[in-house]
Amino acid sequence: MARRVKDFIEIGDYTSLDRLITTLQAIRESLPPDAEPELKLRGDDIFGRRISICYMRELTGEEAELEGRYAPPRDDNAEIEELREQLDEVPFQRRKSRAA
């Protein structure tokens, strides 16, 4: 299965409700079906407010190539998980601290 990343779209300047609705409909239609989009209002009175839409998407070919170059091989991850499971089974007793 390909890895998915969270991406963002921000709408900062909108003038009318009709234009905002049209923009949101265009964004919704362009998202993949499994995008799981979320809409949030961000910002404050000093720096301004903006509508932020975050959604999940597949990596692009270029992103996947870069990640493949820098990410550790999957076999190493399985080995690390196996070691982690072994360490979880080791009993641990906390030492009493020495107060002077």
VENJOWO-V887949 format. One line per field, one symbol per residue. phi: phi as a letter, one per 40 degrees, with the letter a starting at -180 (. if undefined). Layout:
BEGIN
phi->???
END
This chain:
BEGIN
phi->.ccbbcbbbbbcbbbbcccccccccccdcccccbcfcbbbcbhacccgbacbbbacacccdccccccccbcccccccccccccccccccccbbccccccc
END
